[in-house]
């Protein structure tokens, strides 16, 4: 393992870490969107506790938006657009949790954690984004 690590350039490692982070975000958001498409009682109860009522139509709409934005993020030519749209979606989730007084580190900031993984993964795997958002040493 160390022999392989020594022969690969650092950018290859960064790209793989970015792909893994992005993959985790994609899997989570696709699952999250999919469970909103199915009217499971736990999902409708959670939406009701968040103050949105138990509307199946609203839940399915949010699920569809989440899936479409995640697919845009997963496709390399549209990944930055998907990341921007998902940032807005996650910001809405954070605002909802702030409004109902959810626990800070586990619920409210979960959207921030996911957003950091989303943008971090994209930054590590996309050289164009690295040029737009450079980090100096």
Order of alpha helices (4+ residues) and beta strands (2+ residues): alpha-alpha-alpha-alpha-alpha-alpha-alpha
